[in-house]
Every structure is written in structure tokens, then in C-alpha cells.
Amino acid sequence: YEQGPQVIKSEDTFLIGYVLFDKLDGFAEVDVVENAQALIQENIDNGSLVVPQGVSYRFTGTYENQLRAEKTLSVVVPLCLLVIFLILYFQFRSVSTSLMVFTAIAVAFAGGFIMIWLYGQDWFFNFSFFGENLRDLFNMKTINLSVAVWVGFIALFGIATDDGVVMATYLDQSFKSNEPDNKKGIRLATLEAAGKRIRPCLMTTVTTVLALLPVLTSTGKGSDIMIPMAIPIFGGMIIDVTSYFLLPVLYSWKKEYQLKKANR
């Protein structure tokens, strides 16, 4: 603390005084402010804190940016998902195929949240490798949902659908050139087509994950923004590997259903 000259401050013709405070690591700004508001109101209600007449208080600061961003994201995220679905529909001209590709987003979305949860667990990666603790190397700590995290999820949605588009496009082309007329043929054609596209899809995932490693291990300026943005993409792309098997199964089920319906 440093002593300075006395200053009379005013705002909107009222005398004003500022009380500055910060938060502990692991706590979200909005939660801290809401807890502080609840505590002050509780003390006012039980009489332990008396607010003189003509005196008022309010919270301001960086948490307000978070509130404004949350309102914006509540519109942007659903709009982003809608745009992705429309693009998929224009590509495949089929609602069912678009929904099957869209399942990759749900899988990646879950993977992103799993990785955020794992980052907050003390046991996760808590061991040393060549004398370096991996939790310290990857800056692992509790990650609160912030604007950077949601921006990472939006980027993840676009990347996750890439593999589904590659897989579904080849499945469509394969079935148009050779339309099986029985269940066994459908499954064999699906297995063959999916097997030929597993490598390109895996290359997309591996290159994305490797590209994020320098970001996750960074400690310089901007790392406090880039790391929360990269964590959902990193976790989502790892879990998204399961969609390589999910999409062909759903596609085969669709073709088997159409064959069964045609036979009826």
C-alpha cells in the first residue's frame, strides 16, 4: 500500500468510494460476485450490517464483461449449430444423414467437458516424466466456463463435423455405385467404405491434437486465454475418435431399415 493525497470522488452527483478485491484461483468471477452479493444481503437482512439512508452499493468490473458475453453466446452457440446443420443438409440433401453426421458434435461436446473435468482433478496426469511433472507442464488446474472455453467449443463443432462429412460422403458414393440388396451386403459395403476413410479421419484428429500441444504447454502472454480455448478442442477431438465407428453403424442401420421397408 502507498499513501497518497486525499481525493473527493463523485459519480452522477453522488460521492463515491471504491472497494477493490480479487478472487482466489479456481473460482469464477461471476460466482464470486454473486456469493458476495448474497453475503452482504444476508447481513443486511439479519441486521448485522446497517446501510445508512442515502447510501447504496453495486458491483462492477470485469465480471460484467462475462455477463454480456454469456448473453451473446446464448444466441451465437445455437445459431452456430443451426448453420452447421444447414450446411450439412445442403451437402447431403437428407435430414437423416445430416443428423448422423451431427452426432459427432454431441460426442465431441461430451469429450470437451470430460477434459475440462479431468483438468480439475488432482490425480489426472499427476506424475513426472523426465523429471517434469505433467500437470505443471500442461498447466492443469480448475477451468471455469468462460468466453474462451465457449469459443473453443464453437471451433470444436466445426472440426468435429469434418470427419463425419468425409465418412458420410464416401458412404453415399459407395452405395450409389453398388447398391446391396440384402442385409449382409449392406454391412459388408459399409465396413469396406468406412475402412477406406478411417485413415484420413484419423489424420485430421492426430494433426489437430499435435497442433494444440504447444498451446497447452505455453506460459507466456495470452496463455490464460489460449489454454482454456484449446482444452475443449483437445478433449473433444480425442473422444471424437468414437464417431468413426458410430457413423458407419448408424448409416448401415438406415440402409437396413430402408431395405426392410422396401421389401414390405
Secondary structure, DSSP 8 states (H G I E B T S, - for coil): ---------EETTEE---------TT--HHHHHHHHHHHHHHHHHTTSS---TT------STHHHHHHHHHHHHHHHHHHHHHHHHHHHHHHS-HHHHHHHHHHHHHHHHHHHHHHHHHT-TTTT-SEETTEEHHHHTT-------HHHHHHHHHHHHHHHHHHHHHHHHHHHHHHHS---SHHHHHHHHHHHHHHHHHHHHHHHHHHHHHHHHHHT--STTHHHHHHHHHHHHHHHHHGGGHHHHHHHHHHHHHHHHHHHHH-
